[in-house]
Amino acid sequence: MKRLFTLLLAALMLAGCGKQGDYTPTGDGLTIDETEVGVVIPTTQNGEQQDLTMPCYVDVTMNPLQCTDYTNRAFISLLYQGLFAVSREYAVEPMLCGKYSMAGDMKSYVFYVDEAARFSDGSVVRAADVAATLREARKSSYYGGRFLHVTSISETEDGGVCIELDTACENLPILLDIPIIKESELEAQHPVGTGAYILDSTGKEWLLRRNTNWWCKAQLPINTPTIVLAKAYSNQQIRDDFQFSELNLVCADPCTDRYTDYRCDYELWGCESGVFTYIAFSDMSNVFENAQLRAALTYAIDRDRLSESIYRGFGKSATLPASPNSPYYNKGLAERYGYDPEKFQQALQDSGKEGKQIVFLVNSDDSLRVRAARQVADQLTQCGLVVVMKELSGKAYTSAIEKREFDLYMGQTKLSANMDLSAFFMPSGKLSLGGVANSSTYNLCLQALENHGNYYTLHQQIMDQGRLCPVLFCSQALYASRGVVTGLSPARDNLFWYSIGKTMEKAFIRE
């Protein structure tokens, strides 16, 4: 009787409509089996087993090193595994890695593959596969930024993979959740993986089939034997098929201008994408040459309003240049730089810049970012500046950046999981647009990589000297028909995150 009451109570809690902007999934707390909370095999009304159905662009590669489409990447974590896995709270856990060592100067690591690890065809995962995959990932647009400080990747005589860096790095494993594939399949469209499911594209209908010989036998948040991959054509078609047809589990990106609203009954999980939206300054600005005024800009930005009105609640306000979900984000420090327009107005008066005209540059290829920039421009206007929007695309935008034809620009980039800001401040850094490179700040970036505690010092300098003005971090949305899945804890690049019970402490080799 007690168990029946628990199920009825859970059902009542799930009876409302899905709500966007709440990152706590409405499915949490549903108890199906007291020994396997969160593992559900969906069934029809007749009690027959029901397949999960997800969208898939069949003409888009599923090679995890090449695929950049979030629809297909949604199920990649079911097919592939990395040396490590990273949770939504940025905790690191060994996956394919059995053990690893780190040199005393933290500039060299050696990783060894778990002896039990196997690809889905039964073949052993070799050090050569890991090394080849990482070298290929280093060249990719999706993972390449993680290797900024990596100088070499090689195999060792004792069967390990050695990664050497140009600076000390206390937590390199957090960057190594990159899916490992065979050395012989680096260019394959559908390479063999080591995950819990196997892609079957031989029939009319593409399927993910549960690998009954999966090497690690871990418990997943889903346990259906088959996942149907329905052919996708567009975001609108995916949305319509979820609302009115066969789809019951889809990933969407509300922080892009291609998103279409979902208006039906659903369960919803938010999943951080790592995409960072920020405002940067030109080093040739006659208005923001004043460091105190640059530092005060943070007070003029109503980030919560931006998140709700432009990013549909899927942009998480950030006053520091790190994800608020990461361990590097100090909430006490962040509170110092929150929305307070009177402080910015006072800084304008003190600097003698009140009523001055500024040029605010934004890339017009991203209409969502344009709308966000326009709202920021309105907020700056209300504080006492005259803002001229410059909305340019393609080469015109790039040229304006290079020629410093702006005072402010709104940028966007995907930060790696260790929140490394080196590319902003190093000489000729990829993100040092407008002349934001700074040797002092770059040195603090390196110190933060060496010691996590130094992120506080780095962020404090960035904010107090007005090196950057963080705005928000974007999230994707995972929609599911009610009762299909529960207990999900979606992480970056791993919507179906799961643990296999390993710990970093036990995997670490102490010399």
Phi, psi and omega in degrees: 000319179297320181294320179297319179298320179299316181293319179294319179297318179297320180297319179295323179294334183266005190283343183282174176282156176297148181235123177284151176093346177262115186277359175269116184296140180291345181278346181299141175099351180286120181262120177255315179218130186295342179261349181220065179296128176095352179261117186231130166257107184296145179229158176278179179296335179275003180084004179279149181296136183246135178282149164284145178231122181237153178281156180205131172275101188292340180270358178260134182304146172253011174295117187296342179276343184246333185289128177242358182277123185293336178295313179284327180291345181302326182252008181298325181292347174276339183261332189227160175224155175257180173300326180225164173236147182238127182279174179294340176267009178069026172276141184254139179221137177298142177238272175286340180286127177270321178202161180205159177229159179225134178293159182299329180272002178060025178253001181214131177235150171232128182244138180242134181287140175305129184298337181274348187295133181222147168287165184293345175271005177094352182282152182288141173279118185259160174301326179297324178293318180295312182298316181295319179297314182293323177295323178290319179297328179298333180268351187277155178288334185279318185251350189305324183298339181289342187259019184307320184257006179276130180257332180201153175227119185214163175269147179259163182294335181264018173089019178256178175240119182262129175242123180249146185233163179268001178209158178295138182220110185288335187224058176299323182306333181295342179267355189253041170268020181292128182300131181266131177233174183290146177302328183277356185236027183298332181256002183292147178287327181226069183293155178292141180240188180243010187279184185285344181235157179238135178283128176242104181248023185275336183260188177295327182250126177281140184224153163254120181254137179298130179279106183289345178251027181303135191292332187252349172054036181280161176273125180261161175288349171232151185220022180285139181294334185222139173239121180278134176255103182277138184296130182250149179236328183198164178298321180293319179296321177298314179300315181295319180291331176289320183283327189233356187226222195273341184292139176227006176206116183221152174252135179228162179238093182292351182262022173234161180281000177268356183288142173239136185297143174261125183232073178203184178277129183201169167252146190224134173237135172267144182221117182300137180261345184087357181285123187250123176256133187211168173242133180237164187248153170272136178285000177250012180288131177280346180265314184263025172290339180279118184297323180295324180288320176301314182295331182280348182302328181304328183287342182274348187264116176272086186293321181297321178295319176300315182301315184284315188277331182253316186259014172057028180083000181261009171253122184264120183305136180220122176260358172240153182279057176204153179298133177298343179273350186272159178289351182273354184265109180271112186294326178296317177293319182300325182296338181291339189244021181284175185300121179200079188301332180296326178294321179290319178299321179293321179295323177298314180296316182296328182272352183072022183255004180298133180084359179286154180266136175231154175256126181249113185263139177212148180282115184284354177290343180244097186295330179294318179293326177298315180297322178295317180296321179296322179292320175298319178300319177298319180294321178291324178296318179296335180275347175123010175258157172258112188255125175253117180280134173239104183255106185234157180235162172053227184295328179296320178294313180300318180296318180296324177295310184297324183272001181060040181272053181194164170257318177230151167222149176262118182246171179209135177209163177258114179279146175290166187295340176271006175056037180290128181253013184305320185296341176282321196246350178285155178302130181058031178294150182301331183251009181275048181286142179080005177084033180277352179305140183206124186294322180296314180292323178297319177298323176292327175300316180293321178295326178292324176293325181285324184217117183305328182295342182280355175298326179300311181297317179300309183295323179297317179294317180303316183283319183288334178259000178064043179284325176213158172237097179297149178240297182196168173244136186270155177229153171266170181236134176249112181260137178222142171297147186300133176084355183285316176222159177205163177074015178290148173224067188296134180244172176303129178059018182204075184295335180249048183306140177211161178253145173250011171089006178276161176230151179296323182298316182287332181280340186282130178267117178267123183274000000 
